[in-house]
Amino acid sequence: MVSIDEVARAAGVSTATVSRALSGRGHVSAGAKAKVEEAAKSLGYVVSASASSLASGRTRNIGVLVPFLDRWFFSTVLSGIASALMRRGYDITLYSLTADRGERHDVFDTFLRRQRVDGVIAISLELGQEETERLVELDLPVIAIGGPNPLLTTLTVDDVAVARLATEHLLALGHRRIAHIGASPEFDIDFHIPTQRRQGFEQALADAGIEVSPSLFEPADFTIEGGFRAAKQLLGKPGSRPTAIFAASDEMAIGALLAARELGYRVPEDLSVIGIDGHELGEFFRLTTVDQFPLGQGERAADAILEALESTDAETPVHRPGELPFELIVRGSTARLPQ
């Protein structure tokens, strides 16, 4: 195996400079850093994780808490985290937090306390008081996506404002009978995002002087299949049908598009559909959406955890909660209501 001394000789610098350049800790001039990286690459030198950990007290590993691994949104946020951390030489350890109390207890009281991670990122998880206290007791940087949590640094999306923006887009196009596909109670967990999005929807209608109709609400499960079934219920009811559907996620909106087409409705001529998220399939389905940039959420969380780790002033922890951006992306699934 190539040693750090060989890299130092090839780069013409000290071993201490090699260590600082490859670890990212401590000041190294741009020229010296380039020489070290080139020498390390040409020699095939890789920093020993165990040696680096012993020398620095760091594992260069971040723990990530996530409620679902098989849902597009969470996997996309996770991808953003992983990419940003890998670019900086960090690994990740995943902890899947279900509703099972025993499993959650093991994560907070056993796994995270083994000191195998330098920091923790929690993705869209509403942590209980005891769980939050366990994280604080670790004395490690913690970044939470979603929130708020007064004891943790959080990056949040204003879900009420997101839903208002989506609904106001439909109202601006002249739609008045707007249906909403939200979530049933079992899916309204962790910060109650579906409830907040329904509140934003109803606020926008109230501001426009439109009475909210319970018959124009249908719960689903934030999947394409769930959106498909919910849209069929909305479009198949007797009486006046909706001219537009606002789905609380892009996957449910895609399901609504498929249901409308199966029932013979033209989109957007007969029915406008809008979702939320910025799903990668949105462009293919020409879906109008409010993009909340999930990949960017992950990257921003990774940047925040590394900033906290690399902060030189240990007495001043980095606590900069931030609003995450969102943007209306108009495509071909929404149009002005024919007069």
C-alpha positions as a LaTeX table, in Angstrom:
\begin{tabular}{lrrr}
\hline
Residue & $x$ (\AA) & $y$ (\AA) & $z$ (\AA) \\
\hline
Met1 & 0.00 & 0.00 & 0.00 \\
Val2 & 1.12 & 3.53 & $-0.76$ \\
Ser3 & 2.00 & 5.52 & 2.37 \\
Ile4 & 1.40 & 9.15 & 3.21 \\
Asp5 & 5.20 & 9.66 & 3.20 \\
Glu6 & 5.36 & 8.63 & $-0.45$ \\
Val7 & 2.62 & 11.10 & $-1.34$ \\
Ala8 & 4.46 & 13.85 & 0.54 \\
Arg9 & 7.73 & 13.13 & $-1.31$ \\
Ala10 & 5.98 & 13.06 & $-4.70$ \\
Ala11 & 4.20 & 16.36 & $-3.98$ \\
Gly12 & 7.25 & 17.99 & $-2.41$ \\
Val13 & 5.44 & 18.87 & 0.81 \\
Ser14 & 5.32 & 17.67 & 4.41 \\
Thr15 & 3.15 & 14.79 & 5.60 \\
Ala16 & 1.21 & 17.30 & 7.71 \\
Thr17 & 0.34 & 19.25 & 4.55 \\
Val18 & $-0.80$ & 16.03 & 2.86 \\
Ser19 & $-3.00$ & 15.25 & 5.85 \\
Arg20 & $-4.58$ & 18.71 & 5.86 \\
Ala21 & $-5.07$ & 18.76 & 2.09 \\
Leu22 & $-6.79$ & 15.38 & 1.91 \\
Ser23 & $-8.82$ & 15.71 & 5.10 \\
Gly24 & $-10.12$ & 19.20 & 4.36 \\
Arg25 & $-9.17$ & 20.32 & 7.88 \\
Gly26 & $-6.76$ & 23.19 & 8.29 \\
His27 & $-5.43$ & 25.74 & 5.82 \\
Val28 & $-3.56$ & 24.60 & 2.71 \\
Ser29 & $-2.78$ & 26.84 & $-0.25$ \\
Ala30 & $-4.56$ & 26.06 & $-3.50$ \\
Gly31 & $-1.26$ & 25.21 & $-5.18$ \\
Ala32 & $-0.16$ & 22.78 & $-2.49$ \\
Lys33 & $-3.60$ & 21.17 & $-2.36$ \\
Ala34 & $-3.51$ & 20.60 & $-6.15$ \\
Lys35 & $-0.04$ & 19.03 & $-5.94$ \\
Val36 & $-1.10$ & 16.71 & $-3.12$ \\
Glu37 & $-4.29$ & 15.61 & $-4.89$ \\
Glu38 & $-2.39$ & 14.95 & $-8.13$ \\
Ala39 & 0.29 & 12.95 & $-6.31$ \\
Ala40 & $-2.28$ & 10.95 & $-4.37$ \\
Lys41 & $-4.21$ & 10.20 & $-7.56$ \\
Ser42 & $-1.15$ & 9.14 & $-9.53$ \\
Leu43 & 0.06 & 6.88 & $-6.72$ \\
Gly44 & $-3.38$ & 5.46 & $-5.97$ \\
Tyr45 & $-3.30$ & 6.67 & $-2.36$ \\
Val46 & $-6.53$ & 6.55 & $-0.36$ \\
Val47 & $-6.86$ & 8.02 & 3.12 \\
Ser48 & $-7.29$ & 5.28 & 5.73 \\
Ala49 & $-10.64$ & 5.81 & 7.41 \\
Ser50 & $-9.51$ & 4.17 & 10.64 \\
Ala51 & $-6.26$ & 6.15 & 10.80 \\
Ser52 & $-8.05$ & 9.37 & 9.99 \\
Ser53 & $-10.60$ & 8.66 & 12.69 \\
Leu54 & $-7.94$ & 8.00 & 15.31 \\
Ala55 & $-6.02$ & 11.14 & 14.41 \\
Ser56 & $-8.97$ & 13.49 & 14.22 \\
Gly57 & $-11.63$ & 11.97 & 16.43 \\
Arg58 & $-13.89$ & 12.00 & 13.36 \\
Thr59 & $-15.46$ & 9.05 & 11.57 \\
Arg60 & $-16.20$ & 11.04 & 8.37 \\
Asn61 & $-19.59$ & 9.37 & 8.46 \\
Ile62 & $-23.02$ & 11.04 & 8.73 \\
Gly63 & $-26.10$ & 9.27 & 10.05 \\
Val64 & $-29.28$ & 9.88 & 8.05 \\
Leu65 & $-32.71$ & 9.19 & 9.56 \\
Val66 & $-35.42$ & 8.58 & 6.98 \\
Pro67 & $-39.05$ & 7.37 & 7.32 \\
Phe68 & $-39.30$ & 5.66 & 3.90 \\
Leu69 & $-36.68$ & 4.27 & 1.53 \\
Asp70 & $-39.12$ & 3.25 & $-1.21$ \\
Arg71 & $-40.75$ & 6.64 & $-1.83$ \\
Trp72 & $-39.49$ & 8.90 & $-4.61$ \\
Phe73 & $-39.34$ & 12.10 & $-2.56$ \\
Phe74 & $-37.27$ & 10.62 & 0.26 \\
Ser75 & $-34.94$ & 8.73 & $-2.06$ \\
Thr76 & $-34.35$ & 11.93 & $-4.06$ \\
Val77 & $-33.54$ & 13.97 & $-0.94$ \\
Leu78 & $-31.26$ & 11.13 & 0.14 \\
Ser79 & $-29.52$ & 11.18 & $-3.24$ \\
Gly80 & $-28.79$ & 14.89 & $-2.81$ \\
Ile81 & $-27.34$ & 14.25 & 0.66 \\
Ala82 & $-25.20$ & 11.34 & $-0.51$ \\
Ser83 & $-23.80$ & 13.18 & $-3.55$ \\
Ala84 & $-22.85$ & 16.28 & $-1.55$ \\
Leu85 & $-21.24$ & 14.25 & 1.24 \\
Met86 & $-19.31$ & 11.98 & $-1.12$ \\
Arg87 & $-17.81$ & 15.02 & $-2.86$ \\
Arg88 & $-16.38$ & 16.01 & 0.52 \\
Gly89 & $-15.13$ & 12.53 & 1.40 \\
Tyr90 & $-17.89$ & 11.54 & 3.82 \\
Asp91 & $-19.84$ & 8.29 & 4.02 \\
Ile92 & $-23.43$ & 7.90 & 5.19 \\
Thr93 & $-25.17$ & 5.39 & 7.43 \\
Leu94 & $-28.92$ & 5.02 & 6.90 \\
Tyr95 & $-31.38$ & 4.51 & 9.74 \\
Ser96 & $-34.92$ & 3.74 & 8.61 \\
Leu97 & $-37.32$ & 5.03 & 11.26 \\
Thr98 & $-40.70$ & 3.34 & 11.19 \\
Ala99 & $-43.63$ & 3.93 & 13.53 \\
Asp100 & $-42.51$ & 0.92 & 15.61 \\
Arg101 & $-41.56$ & 2.27 & 19.04 \\
Gly102 & $-39.10$ & $-0.53$ & 19.77 \\
Glu103 & $-37.17$ & 0.04 & 16.55 \\
Arg104 & $-37.09$ & 3.81 & 17.09 \\
His105 & $-35.87$ & 3.30 & 20.67 \\
Asp106 & $-32.99$ & 1.13 & 19.39 \\
Val107 & $-31.94$ & 3.78 & 16.89 \\
Phe108 & $-31.82$ & 6.62 & 19.43 \\
Asp109 & $-30.61$ & 4.71 & 22.48 \\
Thr110 & $-28.22$ & 2.24 & 20.86 \\
Phe111 & $-27.14$ & 2.80 & 17.26 \\
Leu112 & $-26.62$ & 6.56 & 17.34 \\
Arg113 & $-24.83$ & 6.38 & 20.69 \\
Arg114 & $-22.09$ & 4.08 & 19.36 \\
Gln115 & $-20.22$ & 7.20 & 18.21 \\
Arg116 & $-19.87$ & 5.93 & 14.66 \\
Val117 & $-21.21$ & 9.14 & 13.09 \\
Asp118 & $-20.03$ & 12.76 & 13.19 \\
Gly119 & $-23.48$ & 14.26 & 12.71 \\
Val120 & $-27.11$ & 13.43 & 11.98 \\
Ile121 & $-29.56$ & 14.51 & 9.26 \\
Ala122 & $-33.27$ & 13.76 & 9.80 \\
Ile123 & $-35.47$ & 13.79 & 6.68 \\
Ser124 & $-39.11$ & 14.84 & 7.23 \\
Leu125 & $-39.39$ & 13.18 & 10.62 \\
Glu126 & $-41.40$ & 14.63 & 13.48 \\
Leu127 & $-39.29$ & 13.60 & 16.43 \\
Gly128 & $-40.79$ & 13.25 & 19.88 \\
Gln129 & $-39.48$ & 15.22 & 22.86 \\
Glu130 & $-37.53$ & 12.24 & 24.20 \\
Glu131 & $-36.06$ & 11.44 & 20.76 \\
Thr132 & $-35.02$ & 15.06 & 20.28 \\
Glu133 & $-33.38$ & 15.10 & 23.72 \\
Arg134 & $-31.45$ & 11.92 & 22.83 \\
Leu135 & $-30.11$ & 13.63 & 19.72 \\
Val136 & $-29.11$ & 16.74 & 21.67 \\
Glu137 & $-27.35$ & 14.56 & 24.26 \\
Leu138 & $-25.11$ & 13.13 & 21.52 \\
Asp139 & $-23.46$ & 16.57 & 21.33 \\
Leu140 & $-23.26$ & 16.22 & 17.54 \\
Pro141 & $-24.47$ & 18.56 & 14.81 \\
Val142 & $-28.04$ & 17.72 & 13.79 \\
Ile143 & $-29.87$ & 19.10 & 10.77 \\
Ala144 & $-33.59$ & 18.39 & 10.30 \\
Ile145 & $-35.37$ & 18.74 & 6.97 \\
Gly146 & $-38.95$ & 19.66 & 7.81 \\
Gly147 & $-40.10$ & 21.13 & 11.02 \\
Pro148 & $-40.06$ & 23.21 & 12.95 \\
Asn149 & $-38.26$ & 21.76 & 15.96 \\
Pro150 & $-37.14$ & 24.45 & 18.44 \\
Leu151 & $-34.24$ & 22.34 & 19.72 \\
Leu152 & $-32.75$ & 21.52 & 16.31 \\
Thr153 & $-31.48$ & 23.38 & 13.28 \\
Thr154 & $-34.21$ & 22.92 & 10.68 \\
Leu155 & $-34.66$ & 23.52 & 6.97 \\
Thr156 & $-38.35$ & 23.92 & 6.22 \\
Val157 & $-40.76$ & 24.29 & 3.33 \\
Asp158 & $-43.86$ & 26.42 & 3.93 \\
Asp159 & $-46.40$ & 23.80 & 2.86 \\
Val160 & $-49.35$ & 26.14 & 3.36 \\
Ala161 & $-47.77$ & 28.67 & 0.99 \\
Val162 & $-46.88$ & 25.92 & $-1.50$ \\
Ala163 & $-50.50$ & 24.76 & $-1.65$ \\
Arg164 & $-51.80$ & 28.31 & $-1.91$ \\
Leu165 & $-49.54$ & 28.91 & $-4.90$ \\
Ala166 & $-50.80$ & 25.78 & $-6.65$ \\
Thr167 & $-54.44$ & 26.65 & $-5.98$ \\
Glu168 & $-54.03$ & 30.31 & $-6.93$ \\
His169 & $-52.61$ & 29.19 & $-10.29$ \\
Leu170 & $-55.83$ & 27.28 & $-11.00$ \\
Leu171 & $-57.96$ & 30.19 & $-9.79$ \\
Ala172 & $-56.06$ & 32.58 & $-12.06$ \\
Leu173 & $-56.99$ & 30.33 & $-14.98$ \\
Gly174 & $-60.67$ & 30.80 & $-14.14$ \\
His175 & $-61.35$ & 27.49 & $-12.37$ \\
Arg176 & $-63.90$ & 27.54 & $-9.56$ \\
Arg177 & $-64.82$ & 23.86 & $-9.10$ \\
Ile178 & $-61.42$ & 22.67 & $-7.94$ \\
Ala179 & $-61.06$ & 19.23 & $-6.39$ \\
His180 & $-58.29$ & 18.29 & $-3.99$ \\
Ile181 & $-56.58$ & 14.91 & $-3.61$ \\
Gly182 & $-55.01$ & 14.86 & $-0.15$ \\
Ala183 & $-54.29$ & 12.11 & 2.36 \\
Ser184 & $-56.23$ & 9.88 & 4.70 \\
Pro185 & $-55.39$ & 10.15 & 8.44 \\
Glu186 & $-52.93$ & 7.22 & 8.45 \\
Phe187 & $-50.73$ & 9.08 & 5.98 \\
Asp188 & $-51.05$ & 12.46 & 7.71 \\
Ile189 & $-48.01$ & 12.02 & 9.94 \\
Asp190 & $-44.67$ & 13.78 & 10.55 \\
Phe191 & $-45.44$ & 17.52 & 10.54 \\
His192 & $-48.91$ & 16.88 & 9.05 \\
Ile193 & $-47.85$ & 18.00 & 5.59 \\
Pro194 & $-51.11$ & 16.83 & 3.92 \\
Thr195 & $-53.13$ & 18.86 & 6.45 \\
Gln196 & $-51.01$ & 21.96 & 5.84 \\
Arg197 & $-51.42$ & 21.60 & 2.09 \\
Arg198 & $-55.17$ & 21.22 & 2.48 \\
Gln199 & $-55.19$ & 24.34 & 4.65 \\
Gly200 & $-53.37$ & 26.28 & 1.95 \\
Phe201 & $-55.83$ & 25.01 & $-0.65$ \\
Glu202 & $-58.84$ & 26.04 & 1.43 \\
Gln203 & $-57.34$ & 29.42 & 2.33 \\
Ala204 & $-56.84$ & 30.24 & $-1.35$ \\
Leu205 & $-60.45$ & 29.27 & $-2.12$ \\
Ala206 & $-61.76$ & 31.34 & 0.81 \\
Asp207 & $-59.77$ & 34.37 & $-0.31$ \\
Ala208 & $-61.38$ & 34.01 & $-3.75$ \\
Gly209 & $-64.85$ & 33.86 & $-2.17$ \\
Ile210 & $-65.35$ & 30.18 & $-3.01$ \\
Glu211 & $-67.01$ & 27.88 & $-0.49$ \\
Val212 & $-65.10$ & 24.70 & 0.23 \\
Ser213 & $-67.07$ & 21.62 & $-0.84$ \\
Pro214 & $-66.35$ & 18.36 & 1.06 \\
Ser215 & $-67.51$ & 16.42 & $-2.02$ \\
Leu216 & $-64.51$ & 17.78 & $-3.91$ \\
Phe217 & $-61.99$ & 16.23 & $-1.49$ \\
Glu218 & $-60.68$ & 12.69 & $-1.91$ \\
Pro219 & $-57.99$ & 11.09 & 0.30 \\
Ala220 & $-55.18$ & 8.94 & $-1.10$ \\
Asp221 & $-51.75$ & 7.64 & $-0.10$ \\
Phe222 & $-49.24$ & 9.83 & $-2.02$ \\
Thr223 & $-48.71$ & 7.17 & $-4.72$ \\
Ile224 & $-49.59$ & 7.10 & $-8.42$ \\
Glu225 & $-52.03$ & 4.26 & $-7.78$ \\
Gly226 & $-53.69$ & 6.17 & $-4.94$ \\
Gly227 & $-54.05$ & 9.28 & $-7.08$ \\
Phe228 & $-55.53$ & 7.21 & $-9.88$ \\
Arg229 & $-58.20$ & 5.73 & $-7.60$ \\
Ala230 & $-58.98$ & 9.10 & $-5.97$ \\
Ala231 & $-59.36$ & 10.88 & $-9.32$ \\
Lys232 & $-61.71$ & 8.16 & $-10.57$ \\
Gln233 & $-63.88$ & 8.74 & $-7.53$ \\
Leu234 & $-63.91$ & 12.51 & $-8.07$ \\
Leu235 & $-64.61$ & 12.32 & $-11.78$ \\
Gly236 & $-67.12$ & 9.50 & $-11.51$ \\
Lys237 & $-69.46$ & 11.11 & $-8.97$ \\
Pro238 & $-72.89$ & 12.18 & $-10.22$ \\
Gly239 & $-73.52$ & 15.90 & $-10.59$ \\
Ser240 & $-71.24$ & 18.70 & $-11.66$ \\
Arg241 & $-67.70$ & 17.46 & $-12.09$ \\
Pro242 & $-64.57$ & 19.47 & $-11.16$ \\
Thr243 & $-62.81$ & 21.41 & $-13.89$ \\
Ala244 & $-59.46$ & 21.14 & $-12.10$ \\
Ile245 & $-57.67$ & 18.88 & $-9.61$ \\
Phe246 & $-54.97$ & 19.95 & $-7.18$ \\
Ala247 & $-53.10$ & 16.87 & $-5.90$ \\
Ala248 & $-50.90$ & 17.17 & $-2.81$ \\
Ser249 & $-48.05$ & 15.34 & $-4.55$ \\
Asp250 & $-46.84$ & 14.89 & $-8.12$ \\
Glu251 & $-47.24$ & 11.13 & $-7.93$ \\
Met252 & $-50.92$ & 11.50 & $-7.08$ \\
Ala253 & $-51.24$ & 14.14 & $-9.82$ \\
Ile254 & $-49.77$ & 11.69 & $-12.35$ \\
Gly255 & $-52.31$ & 9.12 & $-11.19$ \\
Ala256 & $-55.06$ & 11.71 & $-11.73$ \\
Leu257 & $-53.80$ & 12.35 & $-15.28$ \\
Leu258 & $-53.96$ & 8.64 & $-16.06$ \\
Ala259 & $-57.46$ & 8.32 & $-14.59$ \\
Ala260 & $-58.72$ & 11.30 & $-16.58$ \\
Arg261 & $-57.40$ & 9.84 & $-19.82$ \\
Glu262 & $-58.93$ & 6.44 & $-19.07$ \\
Leu263 & $-62.30$ & 8.10 & $-18.49$ \\
Gly264 & $-62.06$ & 10.01 & $-21.75$ \\
Tyr265 & $-61.28$ & 13.47 & $-20.39$ \\
Arg266 & $-58.81$ & 15.63 & $-22.29$ \\
Val267 & $-56.09$ & 17.31 & $-20.24$ \\
Pro268 & $-56.02$ & 20.30 & $-20.08$ \\
Glu269 & $-59.00$ & 21.02 & $-22.38$ \\
Asp270 & $-61.55$ & 19.25 & $-20.13$ \\
Leu271 & $-59.59$ & 19.07 & $-16.89$ \\
Ser272 & $-56.56$ & 20.86 & $-15.45$ \\
Val273 & $-54.25$ & 19.01 & $-13.05$ \\
Ile274 & $-51.48$ & 20.37 & $-10.82$ \\
Gly275 & $-49.24$ & 18.67 & $-8.25$ \\
Ile276 & $-46.43$ & 19.42 & $-5.80$ \\
Asp277 & $-42.84$ & 18.18 & $-5.61$ \\
Gly278 & $-40.91$ & 18.49 & $-8.87$ \\
His279 & $-41.02$ & 14.78 & $-9.74$ \\
Glu280 & $-38.59$ & 13.61 & $-12.41$ \\
Leu281 & $-41.53$ & 12.24 & $-14.43$ \\
Gly282 & $-43.27$ & 15.62 & $-14.42$ \\
Glu283 & $-41.60$ & 16.72 & $-17.66$ \\
Phe284 & $-42.62$ & 13.49 & $-19.40$ \\
Phe285 & $-46.27$ & 13.90 & $-18.37$ \\
Arg286 & $-46.15$ & 17.68 & $-19.04$ \\
Leu287 & $-47.34$ & 18.12 & $-15.46$ \\
Thr288 & $-47.70$ & 21.58 & $-13.97$ \\
Thr289 & $-46.23$ & 21.49 & $-10.47$ \\
Val290 & $-44.85$ & 23.47 & $-7.58$ \\
Asp291 & $-41.25$ & 22.28 & $-7.48$ \\
Gln292 & $-39.75$ & 22.08 & $-3.99$ \\
Phe293 & $-36.35$ & 20.90 & $-5.31$ \\
Pro294 & $-35.91$ & 17.73 & $-3.21$ \\
Leu295 & $-32.44$ & 17.03 & $-4.60$ \\
Gly296 & $-31.42$ & 20.55 & $-3.57$ \\
Gln297 & $-32.94$ & 20.01 & $-0.12$ \\
Gly298 & $-30.58$ & 17.09 & 0.40 \\
Glu299 & $-27.57$ & 19.02 & $-0.86$ \\
Arg300 & $-28.39$ & 21.98 & 1.37 \\
Ala301 & $-28.77$ & 19.72 & 4.43 \\
Ala302 & $-25.39$ & 18.12 & 3.68 \\
Asp303 & $-23.76$ & 21.53 & 3.29 \\
Ala304 & $-25.28$ & 22.65 & 6.59 \\
Ile305 & $-24.05$ & 19.59 & 8.52 \\
Leu306 & $-20.54$ & 19.98 & 7.10 \\
Glu307 & $-20.53$ & 23.69 & 7.88 \\
Ala308 & $-21.42$ & 22.85 & 11.47 \\
Leu309 & $-18.67$ & 20.21 & 11.64 \\
Glu310 & $-16.04$ & 22.47 & 10.14 \\
Ser311 & $-16.97$ & 25.56 & 12.15 \\
Thr312 & $-13.82$ & 26.75 & 13.89 \\
Asp313 & $-15.68$ & 28.45 & 16.75 \\
Ala314 & $-16.86$ & 25.58 & 18.91 \\
Glu315 & $-18.53$ & 28.02 & 21.30 \\
Thr316 & $-20.85$ & 29.30 & 18.56 \\
Pro317 & $-22.78$ & 26.40 & 17.04 \\
Val318 & $-24.25$ & 26.93 & 13.61 \\
His319 & $-27.99$ & 27.42 & 14.09 \\
Arg320 & $-29.33$ & 28.94 & 10.91 \\
Pro321 & $-32.81$ & 27.58 & 10.25 \\
Gly322 & $-33.85$ & 28.31 & 6.72 \\
Glu323 & $-36.86$ & 28.41 & 4.46 \\
Leu324 & $-36.40$ & 26.08 & 1.52 \\
Pro325 & $-37.32$ & 27.45 & $-1.92$ \\
Phe326 & $-40.22$ & 26.42 & $-4.15$ \\
Glu327 & $-41.33$ & 27.52 & $-7.60$ \\
Leu328 & $-44.39$ & 27.18 & $-9.84$ \\
Ile329 & $-43.49$ & 25.27 & $-13.02$ \\
Val330 & $-46.23$ & 25.66 & $-15.64$ \\
Arg331 & $-46.43$ & 22.90 & $-18.24$ \\
Gly332 & $-49.20$ & 21.39 & $-20.32$ \\
Ser333 & $-51.55$ & 19.91 & $-17.72$ \\
Thr334 & $-53.22$ & 23.22 & $-16.81$ \\
Ala335 & $-55.03$ & 25.72 & $-19.02$ \\
Arg336 & $-57.53$ & 28.56 & $-18.85$ \\
Leu337 & $-61.11$ & 27.42 & $-18.29$ \\
Pro338 & $-63.07$ & 27.76 & $-21.56$ \\
Gln339 & $-65.75$ & 30.46 & $-21.36$ \\
\hline
\end{tabular}
